[in-house]
């Protein structure tokens, strides 16, 4: 089924104040439509402020119109040239712009790898690496882990242990943040089951805690490290490298997760497939 995002006035207030959308609404309240959608000029001003703060270049957000599309370029080629085709009044494109503001190095690395793939196989097909890059770009989550027990439960798809028995570990020795703008878009609907395609980094627990608190220095470190790994061809090489993570089970993300029945019966909490194994987390 095609997902249809709600109108701005129909977004439940609860979605705005809890993960994964709370950090985005808190940092850029003026860019969320209330009551009008932000203009491309407003996005450009936010981009300029972000670049002034961290010195990291970001492309411009330009109108996706017939004139732009007439250049014949693939979307990713246009991004590499410094222009992100953006539809005003569109949640998907607005959230994509915000991800560029927060994670510019990762977005640049994904784009560079996509352009390499286009050069290799052309614009009409995708390599397995391009599929992995796209899955993460649209539905990805970044997970920092500093605890073998939590990682082991995740490896086994033991959702009750990961989310209930080890509920206190979240924000302390394991933390997740959403990267994919399509997943953020789905989070606009109250009660939507959310599953991300995650990459995991092994880090000290102090970084887990600062990352969970949305600390700018921790974000810059993670942004830089994941971009390095993608650029070196050590991360997002194949779709099977991505780990499914039912975000709806994380304590505080969905009120239903407090009940054991939800963790055992909701369709997002699937058992581990036979022979399925995940790569170890990359060093963060």
C-alpha positions in Angstrom: 0.0 0.0 0.0 1.2 3.5 -0.8 1.8 5.5 2.3 0.0 8.8 2.5 1.4 11.3 5.0 -1.1 13.3 7.0 -1.8 17.0 6.5 0.2 19.2 8.9 -2.8 19.9 11.1 -3.6 16.2 11.3 -0.3 15.2 12.9 -0.9 14.0 16.4 0.8 16.1 19.1 2.2 12.9 20.6 4.2 12.3 17.5 5.9 15.6 17.9 7.1 15.1 21.4 8.5 11.6 21.4 11.1 9.7 19.4 11.9 9.7 16.6 10.4 13.0 15.6 10.9 15.0 18.9 14.5 15.9 18.2 13.6 17.3 14.7 10.6 19.3 15.9 12.7 20.7 18.8 15.6 21.8 16.7 13.8 23.2 13.7 10.3 24.3 14.9 10.1 27.1 12.3 10.6 24.6 9.5 7.6 22.4 10.4 4.4 23.5 8.7 2.4 25.5 11.2 0.2 26.5 9.4 2.2 27.0 6.2 4.9 24.9 4.6 8.4 26.3 4.8 9.6 27.9 1.6 12.8 26.9 -0.3 14.2 30.3 0.9 13.6 29.2 4.5 15.3 25.9 3.9 18.2 27.7 2.3 18.6 30.0 5.3 18.6 27.0 7.6 21.3 25.4 5.3 23.4 28.5 5.5 23.2 28.6 9.3 24.2 25.0 9.5 27.2 25.5 7.2 28.2 28.5 9.3 28.1 26.4 12.5 30.1 23.4 11.4 31.8 24.4 8.1 30.4 21.3 6.3 29.2 22.0 2.8 25.6 21.1 1.9 23.9 21.3 -1.5 21.1 23.8 -2.2 17.5 22.9 -2.1 15.9 23.8 -5.4 12.4 23.5 -6.8 11.6 20.2 -8.5 10.0 21.6 -11.6 10.0 20.9 -15.3 12.8 23.2 -16.0 15.0 21.4 -13.4 14.1 17.9 -14.6 14.8 18.9 -18.3 18.5 18.7 -17.6 18.2 14.9 -18.1 20.4 14.2 -15.0 19.7 11.4 -12.5 18.6 12.7 -9.1 21.9 11.7 -7.5 23.9 13.3 -10.3 22.1 16.6 -9.7 22.8 16.3 -5.9 26.5 15.8 -6.7 26.4 19.0 -8.7 25.0 20.9 -5.6 21.2 20.8 -6.1 18.7 18.7 -4.3 15.4 18.6 -6.1 12.8 19.5 -3.5 9.0 19.7 -3.6 7.4 22.3 -1.4 4.5 21.0 0.6 5.9 17.5 0.7 6.8 15.8 4.0 9.2 13.4 2.3 11.3 16.1 0.8 11.1 18.4 3.8 12.4 15.6 6.1 15.1 14.8 3.5 16.3 18.4 3.7 16.4 18.2 7.5 18.5 15.1 7.4 21.0 17.0 5.2 21.1 19.6 7.9 21.9 17.1 10.6 24.0 14.5 8.9 25.7 16.2 5.9 28.8 14.0 5.8 26.8 10.8 5.7 24.5 12.2 3.0 27.5 13.3 0.9 29.1 9.8 1.2 25.9 8.1 0.2 25.5 10.4 -2.8 29.1 9.9 -3.9 28.7 6.1 -3.7 25.4 6.3 -5.7 27.1 8.4 -8.4 29.8 5.8 -8.6 27.2 3.1 -9.1 25.5 5.1 -11.9 28.9 5.4 -13.6 29.3 1.7 -13.3 25.9 0.3 -14.4 24.0 3.3 -15.7 21.0 5.1 -14.3 18.3 2.5 -14.9 19.5 -0.4 -12.7 21.1 -0.6 -9.3 24.0 -2.6 -7.9 23.5 -4.4 -4.6 25.6 -1.6 -3.0 23.2 1.0 -4.4 20.3 -0.9 -2.9 21.9 -0.9 0.5 22.6 2.8 0.2 19.0 3.5 -0.8 17.6 1.4 2.0 19.6 3.2 4.6 18.9 6.6 3.1 15.2 6.0 3.2 14.7 3.8 6.2 17.9 3.8 8.1 18.8 4.1 11.7 22.1 4.7 13.4 22.6 2.5 16.5 25.5 2.9 18.9 26.3 -0.2 21.1 28.6 -0.4 24.1 27.2 -3.6 25.6 27.6 -7.2 24.5 24.3 -8.4 26.1 22.1 -6.0 24.2 23.9 -6.8 21.0 23.5 -10.5 21.6 19.7 -10.1 22.1 19.5 -8.1 19.0 21.5 -10.7 17.0 19.0 -13.4 18.1 15.9 -11.3 17.6 15.0 -11.7 21.2 12.8 -8.7 21.3 11.5 -9.2 24.8 15.0 -9.3 26.2 16.2 -6.4 24.1 13.3 -4.0 24.8 11.7 -5.2 28.1 14.3 -7.1 30.1 17.0 -4.7 29.1 14.8 -1.6 29.0 17.1 0.4 31.2 20.0 -0.2 28.8 18.4 2.1 26.2 20.1 5.5 26.3 22.8 4.1 28.5 24.6 1.3 26.7 22.6 1.2 23.4 21.0 4.1 21.6 19.2 4.5 18.3 18.5 7.6 16.2 16.6 7.6 12.9 18.4 8.7 9.8 16.0 7.7 7.0 13.6 10.4 6.0 10.9 7.9 4.8 10.9 6.3 8.3 10.5 9.8 9.8 7.6 10.4 7.5 5.9 7.2 8.7 6.4 8.4 12.3 4.0 11.3 11.6 1.1 8.8 11.9 0.2 7.9 15.5 0.3 4.1 16.0 2.3 3.3 12.9 4.6 0.3 13.4 8.2 1.5 12.7 11.0 -0.8 11.6 14.4 0.6 10.5 17.3 -0.8 8.6 20.1 -0.1 10.9 23.9 0.2 10.9 25.6 -0.4 14.2 28.8 1.1 15.6 30.7 -0.2 18.6 31.6 2.7 20.8 32.4 3.5 24.5 29.3 3.9 26.7 30.0 7.6 27.3 29.5 8.2 23.5 26.3 6.2 23.6 24.9 8.4 26.3 25.8 11.7 24.6 24.5 10.4 21.3 21.2 9.5 22.9 21.0 13.0 24.3 21.4 14.5 20.8 24.7 16.2 21.6 26.2 18.1 18.6 29.8 16.9 19.2 28.6 13.3 19.4 26.6 13.8 16.2 29.6 15.2 14.4 31.8 12.3 15.4 29.2 9.7 14.3 28.5 11.7 11.1 32.2 11.7 10.3 32.8 8.1 11.2 29.9 6.6 9.2 30.9 8.8 6.2 34.4 7.5 6.4 33.2 3.8 6.5 30.9 4.3 3.5 33.6 6.2 1.5 36.1 3.4 2.2 33.6 0.7 1.0 33.4 -0.8 4.5 29.8 -0.1 5.3 26.5 -0.4 3.2 28.1 -2.7 0.7 25.1 -5.1 0.5 21.5 -4.9 1.7 22.1 -8.0 3.9 24.5 -5.9 6.0 21.6 -3.9 7.4 20.0 -5.0 10.6 16.2 -4.8 11.0 15.4 -2.8 14.2 11.7 -2.6 15.3 11.8 1.0 16.6 8.3 0.6 18.0 9.8 -1.6 20.7 12.3 0.9 22.1 11.2 2.1 25.5 9.5 5.5 25.3 8.9 5.3 21.5 5.5 3.6 21.5 3.3 3.3 24.6 2.2 -0.2 23.5 5.7 -1.6 24.0 5.2 -1.6 27.8 3.1 -4.8 27.3 4.6 -8.2 26.7 1.9 -9.1 24.3 2.8 -6.3 21.9 6.4 -7.5 21.8 5.3 -11.0 20.9 2.4 -10.4 18.6 2.9 -7.2 16.6 4.0 -8.0 13.1 7.2 -5.9 13.3 8.8 -8.2 15.8 9.8 -11.1 13.5 11.9 -14.1 14.5 15.3 -14.5 13.1 15.3 -16.4 9.8 17.2 -19.6 9.6 20.8 -19.1 8.6 20.5 -15.3 8.9 23.6 -13.8 10.5 24.5 -10.1 10.9 28.0 -8.6 10.6 29.6 -7.3 13.8 29.3 -3.6 14.5 31.9 -1.4 12.9 34.3 0.3 15.2 33.0 3.8 16.0 
